């Protein structure tokens, strides 16, 4: 298939974190919270608004704050040694209410509706923008500029302010700042099978078709059975739609820049052409026959049942085929520099309520995590306790020393990352560049594959913001349109619908569901973002 070339806006994602090296001067601003009545800093200076003009860590007097936090699996922030060190070094105490990830929504709703919420929401997945506009969360942009020099420099260098700014122009939460990353699960293809058959890595949809066809017809796994290979495995979540990340226009799947405009991709001629391609794969037996009905939970058991998968989508190959076979697979190199990347900056990790008396102390304390050393504390824990450097200068996890017998446990119990919630920090360079393969070879291999994808990607557009009313409207329209799009794809690809005979009716149905208004909202937000 030859997808039509379109004009795309390219936004270069700055990945250098060199600004961090000059930020750790040993004397960071600090801030404090409501439990303390002390309005002065360590030098005795207080601002006219009751906030501290300047402050050094550790604080001269302990300040205590209250917080609700999502847990890292079964592990709390209260018992987390990285958190304990960060608080002790600053002479701050935080009384955490620790909540399981699955219970966060109900817990936060009860707290806020009952006016019984804490000073800080940490790793809580709270809708900071929503509650900020309502006045429950306080604006942080001025506090960041004044009390968080590390984060300020990082956001300036990465043009990151836009990604944490709400529709009313304020910032209500601190971000997690990662390297730019791939927005969607990668497409993993069996390199060993390609080597077995003397095939090169495909560089187009047409070449991918030929590779998948060879997988099916030429006994790619070499076991003598030509019929046990599954060239392309999809499931009800990771369906063929994810192949669109290899199209030659930037897109996030449903949204894309086509003809210089932000469009709803499933209503375009480019998508129609893609559907014809996916249908060809399915009808010729190159796609798993149950791709639209099998659940994602069934993918790993299938992948680990034997040497049967030629390609699939997942965040990491080892999640599907296991750690003993993940290096048989490579993340397929993008064919154009259009792979959709996130800017690596996501808000909602730490937000401060209107009950906090010293929000500037909280912001300044959190600023330590936006340096290389602070990032290591957040991502890797405490050096000498949870990780150490070997003779080659690479770091490795410390196992069986009181913080867990395996990597998963050490990370969950003793680092700030994890649990399914973002955390306020910068991803340290060491995470991607200095990890030892001797302890976690699968993570090191995955990082190398991720870096390859990042080299061929772009952040396709600035952050798009919508008013609360527009968000509700988008949600209402999307609740109708998106399931219908998925249903239509499944019926076309499996042969229940004929693409040419049903396409016009499909588009008319989308219009009846609000397609024109959906694209109007997209275009308005895109044009406004480009004009900023």
N, C-alpha and C positions, 0 to 999 in steps of 0.2 A: 504494500500500500504506500502511496505517496501522499502524505498530508501536505496541504497547501501551505506555502510559506507566508508568514504574516509578519507585520512590523511589530516588534516587541520592545517595550521599555526595559532597559537594563539598569538596575540599581546595584552598584558594586558594594558588596558587604565588606567592610573593613574588619579584618581578622587580627590585626596586630594588637597586642595587649601591652605594648612597650610602655605605655603611660603609667602602668601600675608600678614599674620599678622605682619611679621617683616619688611615690606617694607615701611610702612607709617611713615617715621621719621619726617614728618612735613616740610622738606626742599627738594623739588624735583628739579631735573635739569630742565631747561626751554630752550625754543628755540624760534626763531623769524622769521619773514618773510619780504618779499621784500619791503613793503611800508616804512619801517624804514631804515634810513641810519646808525643807531647806530650799530657799530661793536663790542662794548664792553659789557661785562656782568656787573652785579651790583657791581662787585669788580674791574672793569676796566681791565679785562683780555680778550684779543682776540687772537685766534689762527692764525697761519700763513696762513691758508686757508680762513681767514675771518670769520670763525665760532667761536662762543663763546666757550671758554674752559670749563667754568662752569657758572652756573647761578641759582639763586634762585627765586622762585615765592613768592609774586608778583614781576614782573619786575620793575626795577627802572624807566624805561620809557616805555610808551605804544608802543607796536608793532602792526601793522595792516597787515592783510593778506586778500587775496581774495580767495573765494571758491565757487564751485558749489556743491549743495547738493540735494539729493532726499528728497521729502517731506514725512511726516507721514500722508498719506491720503491728507487731505486738509490743514494740518498744517505745517508751515515753521520752519526751524531752527532759523530764525531771531527772532521769537516771542516765542521761546521755553524757559521756565524759567530754565530748567536744563542747557541748553547751556549758557544762560545768566549768571548763577551763575559760571559755570566753566570758562568762559572768564573773568568775573569781578574779581574773586579771583586771576587770573593769571596776570591781567593787560594786557590783549590781546584783540584786536578787530578783528573780522572776518566779512568781508563784503560778505554775502552769496547771491549767485544767486540760488534761490529755484525753483526746477523743479518737476512737477508731475511725479510720477513713470512711467506712460505710455509714457511720452515724453522724458525720459532720453536718450534713444538711439539716437534719432534724434538730440537732443540738444548737446550731447557730440561729436557726429560726426561733427556737424557744427563748434563747438568751435575748435576742434583739427585740422580739415582740414583747417580752416581759420587762424590758428596760433593765436587764440584769446582765449586761455584757461587760467585758474586762477592758483594760487599757489597751491591750495589744491583741491583734489577731495574727498568729504566726503559723505559717504552713496550714492554713485553715480552709483554703479554697473559697473564701467568702467573696461575694460579688462586691468588691471594693468600690467600683465606680457607681453602682446602683445606690449603695448606702452612703457614699460620699455626697452624691447629688442630693440625697435626703437630709444631709447634715449630721449623720451618725459618725461617719469617718471624716477626719480633718484633711484639708489640703496639705500636701507635703513639699510642693515644688520649692518654696522659699526656704524651708528647713533643709532640703537637700543642698541647695546652692550655698547655704551658710555653714552647715554643720557636717556635710558629707563630701569632702574634697575628692576622695577616691572615686566615689560613684559619679560625682559631677564630671570629672575628667573622662571617665569611661563612657558616659552617655554623650558627652561632647564629641569624643573621637568616633564613636560608633553611630552618631546621628540617632541616638536611641531614645531621646525624649518623646518622640512621636508615638512610640510603641506602648508607653505607659500613661499617656494623656487621655483623659476622659473627654466626652463630647462637650462638656462645659468648659474645657480648657484647663482644668485642674488635674493634679496627680494625686491619687489617693492610696497608692501602694508602692512599695519598693519592689524592684525586679530581681529575677534570676537572670544573669547575663552569661550565656554560653557562647561558644563559638557558633557561627552560623551553621545550621544543621539542616538535614533533609526533613521536610515536613511530613512525608508519607513513608510507610514501610518500604524498604528497598526491595527490588526485584532480584532474587538470587537465582543464578543459573549454574548448572553442574559443569564445572570446568573439567573434571576428570572424565566425564562422558564425552565432552568435546574433544579432549585429547585422545580418548579411545578411538574416536571416529575420524581423527585428523581434521577437525573443524576449527575455524577461527571464531573468535568472539564476534557475534553479529553487530553490525553498525547501522542497521535500518530495520524497519518493520518487515520488509521483504526478506532480508537475511535471517531475521529471527524466525520467520515462518519456515525457512529451509532447515534451520538447525532443529527446530521442534519436530519437523517431519522426519529428519534423520534419526532423532531420538526414538521415535515410534517404530520406524521401519528397519533399523539396522542393529538391533540388540545392543543398545548403547552401554548397558551395564555388563555385558559380556558373560552372562550366566547361561547362555544357550536358549533362553526363553525370549522370543522376540515380542511377546505380548504383555509383559509385566511392567513395562515402563509407562509412567504418566508424564508426558512431556511438560504440561503446564497444569499445576494444581491451584485451583482457586477455592474460595469458600464463600459463604453467604455474606461475610463482611468484606474480606479481601477479594473482591470480585474482579473481573477483567478491566473494570474502570481504572484500576491502578496502573495499567500499562500506558495510560494517557500521559503519565509523567515523562514518557519518552517522545511525546509529540514535539514538533518544532515550534511551539508557541508556549510561553510561560502560562502555567495554570496550576490551580490547586485541586483539580478534578472537576468541581462544579463551576468554579469561576476561572476565567482566563482572559488574557489580553489578545483580542483578535481584531485586526484592522485598526489598532490603536485605541480600542474601546474595551472596557471591562464588560464581558459578556457572560451569560449563563451558558456554559459550554454544551450541556445536553440538548440545547435548542438550536445548534448551529449545524451547517453543512459539514464542517470538519468532524463533528461528532457522528453524523450519519455515516460518513466514510469509515470512521473507526468501528462503528457497529458492524458494518459489512465485513471488516477484517476479523473481528472477534467471532462473528458467525462462521466464517470460513474455518477458523481454528477448531471450533466446537464440532462442526459438521464433519470434519475430517478426522475426528478422534484425537486431536492434539491437545484438547483441554479435557480435564477430568469431567466425567459425565454428570457427577453430582455437584458441580461447582457452585450452583446457586442454592443448594439446599443443605449441604454439609456445614456444620458449625465450625467456627474457628477453633474451638476446643478439641475438635477431632483432627486438626491438622498435624499436631505433633505426634500423636499415636500413629498416624499414617506415615509420617516422615521417618519415624524410628522403627517401623515394622520391617524394614529391609531397604535395599538399594533400589528404590522405585521412583523417586521424584527427580524430574529433570529441571524444574524451575518452580518457584513459588514466591510469595510476598511475605515478608516478616521484618521486624525491627532488627533481628540478627539471625543468621542462618542456624546457629546452635539452638535457638528456641524451637525450631521445627525438626531438625535432623539430629540434635544432640551434640554434645561437645566432642565426641570422638570422630565425627564426620563433617563438622562445619567447614573445615578447610578444603573440602571437595568443591565448595561453592564460592563463586565470586559475585559481588554486587555488579550487575551489568553496567558497564561504562555508558553514561549518557551519550547520545548521538549528536546532540547540539547542546550548547551551554544554556539550556532552558530549564534544567531540573529545578523544581520549586524548592527554594531554601527558605527557612525561617530566618529572621534577623538574629535569632538567638536571644532575644530580649522579651521576657514575658513578665507581666505584672502579677499582682495578687498574692505575693509571697509574705509580705508583712504590711499590715495596715494598722493605723492608730485611731482609736476612738476619741470622741469628744470628752470622755471622762479622764483622759490622761493629763496630768498636771505638768509634766515635763516631757513633751513629745520630742523636744530637741535632743534630749539625752538618749532616747531610744534610737533616733536617726543616726546620731553620731556613733553610738555603740555598734549599730549594724554596719556602719561604714567600714569597719575593720575587715569585713568579709569580702570587700571589693578590691583587695590586694592579692598578690600571688600567695603570700603566706596565709592570709585569711581564707582564700579559696581552698587551700589545702586543708585547713582545719575543717571547713564545711564539707568538703568532698571526701577527704581521706581520714579525718579524725586527728588524733594526737600522735605526733612523731615519737617513736619509741614505745608506744602503747598499742596502736592499731596498724602502723606502717613503719617501715624502716628502709634505709638505702643500703644497697649491696655494694660490693667492691667495684662494680662497673658503673656506679653512680645512678643506677636505676632503683626505683622504689618498688616495694612489694608489701603485700599485706602480711601482718603478723597473726598467725593462727595458733590456736591451742594455748593461748597465754592469758585466758580469763575473759576475753571479749567475744569468743565464738570459735567453734572448731572449723568453720568454713567461711568463705568470703561473704556469702549472703548474710550470714548472721553478724559478722563483724561490721559490715556496712550499715546494716539496719540498727544495730544496738549502739554504735559508737561514732558514726558520722551524722551530719545534719541532713544530708540528702536522703531521698527515699520516701517510701510510703505512698507514692502517688501524688504528692503535693510538692509544688515548687518551694524553693527555699531562697532567702535573700543572700546572694553570693555571686561571685564571678567564677566561672569554671577555670581552674588553674591550668596553666600550660602543661604542668607536669602530668596532668591526667591523660592528655593525648600524646605527649612526647616522651615521657620518662618512665612509663610503667614497665615493670619487668615481666617478660613472658613466662618466666619460670613458675610464677604463682598463678597468674591468670592469663594463659595464652589465648583464650577465646576472646577476652575483652581487648587484648592487644591487636589481635587479628581483625576484630570488628572495627576498632578505631582506624586501622589502616584502610579498610574498605570505605569507611565513612569519609575519610579525608579525600579519597579518590572521587567520591560523589560530589563533595563540596567544591572541588576544583572545577567541576563542570556545571555548576548551578548559579542561580541568581536569586536575589530577593525581588520578586516580580513587581511589587508595588508597595507604596508606603502603607502605613497602618490606616485602615478605613474606619471611620467612626460614625456612629448613628445616634440619634436621639433615642430616648427611652421609648417614645411612641413608634419610631421607625423600627427599633429592634423588635417590638411586639408585632408589628406588621410583617416584618421579615419572617418571624417565627411562625405566624399564622399561615402565610403563603407557603413557606418551606415545609410545613407539616403536611400539606397536601401534595405539593409538587415532588419533593424528594422521594417518597415511597413509590410514587407513580413512575418516576424515571427508572428506579431500580427494577420495578416490575416489568416495565416495557423492555429494558435491556434483556432480562432473563427470557422473556417470551420470544424476542427476536432471535437471540443467540441460539436458543434451543430448538428453534424452528416452528414454534407454535404460531408466531406471527411472521408474515412476509414483510421485510423492511420496506420495499418500494410501495407495496399496497397500503401500508398502515402509517407511513411517515406523516403525511398531511394531517390525518386524523389525530395523531399523537401531538403534533404542534398545536393544532386547534384546541385540544384538551388542555395543554399547558397554558394556553392563552386564557382559557376559561377559568383556570385555577389562579390566574394573577401573574402570568409570566411578564407581561408588559410592565406592570408596576414593579415587579421584582427587579427587572433590568433598569428601570428608571431610578430606583433606590441605589442600586450598585453604581450606576453611572454618576449620580449626584455625589455619592461619597468619594468615588475615584477622582472626579474632577476637583472636588474640594481639597482632597489630599495633595493632588499635584500642584494646586495653587498655593499651598502653604509655603 
